[in-house]
């Protein structure tokens, strides 16, 4: 994703002339198409419809979406009042927060944008300066994510060995973040920076096949040897000794280390424990929700039944059948070998370790 604007040193000009663009992930792998979202409603739909997906990418998109929503105040050379500008900022953030309930990065990014706006208002910034500063903040959120993903990749690569086999579920690569990825960043760092040779097994990830459509495509694009497997093959691969470790991303992590991620992650973690395979989660500090005591409090999005009964327009189930289609599940902390963050590895996964590596620094900010 990107804020596409003419080259300028003036942040307000970049705000006015720029457009939010992102790769439409619903079209991959058969079509690679960048879409341009010119209204806040289209950004909301893009997040809800999974055109943009992955917890960090959702947060970045929402921060740019706030800028898109504010642009309407300046149409045809209009000069909005400070009151209308800051009211619109709060309105945009509240609206985008309704797009998806589980990924905490969404709310973290929107809170950061509104906090910046309140700071600007308190300091008496002009509306034009405030608009430029908010775009600068959104770009900072994006740039920081790129940098921290590379740090997570470096920390996680220690668990990748030459000749190994590794399983991942859903998509936690550059498509799901600002650029480098979370779980896939581990493979990219080990492959590009350390020259290790290994194979990644990608679960297809039903019902929307993010592993097949996105992860397999992305890994191949980056020259990482990849094998696609049905979700139901994961335990068999482990039993056959083909998997040395599992790496997944996360959409929200509670204070006790319980992890919400794409549906099917919990099953993979159970299979890993049964077969003595390490199970690692790779996620930035912004994915931790320290206000939640455990995973029982994480809201789980339930999506449309048609995603199961008629995937990609093809009917595969009888009319009238009841469908249960949660988008995420929660993996208990005791099944997680370690959580790789930009500050280091949380291991063992306990409240105390999280507080030391994640919580204290996060709260200090």
N, C-alpha and C positions, 0 to 999 in steps of 0.2 A: 504494500500500500504506500501511498505518497501524497503529499500536498504539492500539486503541480502548479507552479507559479513562475512568471518571468523572473529572470535574474535581476535582483534589486537588493540594495542594502536597507531599504525602508520596509519595516515589518508591516506597516499599515497597507502599503501598496501590494505586498505579497498576500495579505489578508483579502483585500478587495478583488484582486485579479486571479487569485488561486482557485483551484478546484481539487476536491478530494477524489482520488482515484484508487481503485484496488482491483486485483485479479478476481474475477468471478469464479469461485471455487466450485460452484455447482456445475460448471461446464467442463471441468477437468475430468479425465485426461485427454478427451478427444478435441477440445477446443481451448486455446489459451487466449483469453479475451479480457482486456482491462475495461472496467466500467467506470463511469463518472457519475457521482452522486451530487446533484445540484440542490437538493432539498433535504431538510432534516427528516422528512417522512421517508425518503428513499434510503437514507442511511439506516433508519430504524428497520425498514423492511430488509435491507441487506444483511443486517445482523440477525434478525429473526429468521430469515429464510436460509441462513448459513452460507450466503454468498461470501461473507467474511466470517470466519469462525476461528476458534482457538482463543483461550482466555486472554493472553497478552494482546493478540490482534484485535479482539473485541474492545479492550480498553483503549488502545490506540485509535481505533476507528471512532469510538465514542467521543474522544477528545477532539478529533478533527470534525466530527459531526456537530459538536457545539459551535465551532467556527462556521460551519455551513448554515446552521440555524440563525446565527447572528448576522450573516451576510444579507439576509432579506431586509434588514432594517436600513441598509445603505443603498437599496435599489434606486436607480434613476437619480443618483446624486443626493439622496435624502441625508439629512443630518439628525439622527435620533437624539433625544435628550438622554442625559445620564440615567434618569429614572426608568425610561423605557428600555434602555440598553441592558441595565442590570436585571430588570424584571425578566427580560427575554432570556438572559443567561440562565437564570434559575429555572425558567420554564423549559428550556431546551434540555437541561440536565435531568429534570424530573421526567420528561417524556422519554428520553433515551434509556433511562433506568428501567423502563417497563419492557424493554425489548427481550431480555433473557434473564432469568432469575438466579442462575447457579454460579456463573463465573464472577468471582469477587473482583477481578481486575476491572470489570465494567464500572462498578460503584467506586472503586479506588480512584480510577482516572477521572470520573465525573466529580468526585469530591475534591480532587486536586484542582480541577478547572474552576469550580465555584469558589474554592478558597482563594485562588489567585484573583478572581474577580472581586471578591470582598476586600482583599488587600489593596487592589488598585483603587477601588471606590473610596476606601478610608484615606488613601494618600492623595485623593483629589485628581487622579489622572484624567485627562481628557478622554472623550469617547473614542477618538481615533487612536490615541496612544494605548488605550485599554484593549481595543480590538487587535492591534498589532502584538501586544504583550500576550494575549491569550493564544494567538497562533504560535508565538514563540514557545509558550508553555506546552502546547500540544506537540510541537516538534521536539521539545526536550524529552517529553514522555517517550516518543518514538526512538530518539537517539539513545536514550538511557537503556531502553529495552535491547537494542542491538548490542550494546557494550556488555550488558549483564548476561546476555545469552552466550556470548563468547566465553565469559568467565565460568559459567556453568559447564560449558563444554569442556573446558580445561580441567575443572575439578572432577568431572565425571569420567573423563577418559582414563583415569587410573584403574577403572574397573573393567576396561576393555583390553583383551590380550590378543596377541598374534594368533591367528588360526582359530579364533573363537567363533561361537554362534550366539546371536542375541535376538531376543524377541521384543517387538514393540506393538502396542495396541492403539488404534485410532491414529491421529496425525498430530505430532507435536514438533513440527519442523519450522522452516522459514515461513511456510504458508500460515502457520498458526501464531506467528510472532512478528516482531518488527523486521526480522531478516534471517537469523541463524537457527532459531529454534530452541526448544528446551531439551526434551529427550533426544531428539535427533542431533542436537548440537554436540552431544557426547560422541556420536559416530563421526560427525564431520571433523571435530577436532582430532580424534584418534586417527582418522584417515588422512586429513590434509596436513596437520601439523606434526604428527608423530609417525606417519608412514606405516601404520599398522594394517595388516591384512586380516579381514574377518568377513563374516556374512551376517546380514540382518534378515530375520524372518518377520514379515509384516502380516499381522492379522488383518483380514479383510474388513472387519468392524461393521457388522450389520446393525441397523437396517440400511444405513445410508452409505456404507462402503467407503468410509474415509481412508481406511488403510489401503484398500485396493486402488481407489481413484487418486488419492493424494499422496500418501506416504510412499507407495511403490514408485509412483511417477517422480516424486521429488528426490528420492534416494538414487534412482537411476540417472536423473539429470546431473547429479553430483558425483557420479562414478563409484557409488558404493554398491558392492555385490548384494543383490536383494532377491529373496524368495517370497512369493506371496502364498499365504495359506489360509484356508477356511478358519473361522474362529474356533470351531470344534476340534481342530487339529493341535491346538496349543499344548494341551496336556500330554498328548502322544509324543510331540517333539521333545518335550522335557524328559519323558520316560525313556526315550531313545538316546538320551545324552547329547542331543544336538544343540541344547540351549545352555549357555554358561551364565547368563543373567538376563533379567527382564528390565527394560527401561520404558517408563511411561511418563506422560505429563500430568497435570492436575488443573482443575478448574477452581477448587477451593480446598484449603487445608485448615482444619480446626486446631484449636490451641493444644489439644492432646495428640495431634499427629494423624488423626483420621483424615482420609483423602477422598474427595469427590473427583471422579474422572469419568470418561465415557463409559456408558453401559457395557458390561463385559469385563471391565478391569478387575472387579472383585473376583470373578471366576478365574482369571489368569493368576491373581495373587494366591488363591487357594491352591491351584495346581502347582504353583512355584513352591509353596510351603510343603506340599505333599511329596515333591520330588527333590527337595533340598537345593532349589535354585534361588539365588539372591534376587530380590525384587526391589528395584530402585525407582523412586519418583524424582523427577527433575522439574523444579519450579522456582520462580523468583519469590522474593520476600513479599511482593505485592499480592501473591496468591494465598498467603496465610491470612485467615480471618481470626485474630486472637480474641475477638469478642464472643466467638462460639466455643463453648466448653468441649463439645464433641461433635462427631459427624451426624449424630441424631438430629442436630439442629440445622443442618444444611438443607436449604430448600431444593427440591429435585424437580426439574422441569419435566413435564409430561407432554409429548408432542403428538401430532395428528395421527390417527390410526391409519390413514392412507399411506404413510411412510412404510408400514409393515404389509398392508394388504395389497397395495398397488405401487410398489417401488418403481420410480421412473416411468410411470404410466402403464406398467404391465401388471395385470391382475394375477395374483398368485394365491389368493385365499377366497373362500366362499363369501357371498354377500351375507351380511347380517351377523357375522362372527364378532364376538367381543374382542377387543384388542387392548393390551397393556403395553404402553410404549414410553417408559421412562428414558430420558436422554442420558442420565448419569446413574452411577451407583456409588456407594461409599465403601472403601477398603479400610478395615480397622488398622490402627497404627501397629499392632503387634505383628501384622503380616508384612510390614515394610522394613527392609534391611537398612535403608538410609534415604534421606531426602537431600538431593544435591541442590544447593542454592548458590547465588552469586557470592555469598559470604563463606562458603565451605559446605561440608557435608554434615547433616544432622544425623548422627548415629551414636548410640541407640536413639530410636525415635521416642523421646519422652518429653513431657512438659518442660523439664529442666533444661534439656539440651536445646529444645526449640527456643526457650527464653534466652539462652546464652548466645546462640548463633543468629537467631532471627528476631526474637521479641524485643530485646533491650535496644538494639540498634534501630529497629523499625519504630519503636515508640519514641525514641530520641529525636527522630525526624519530625 
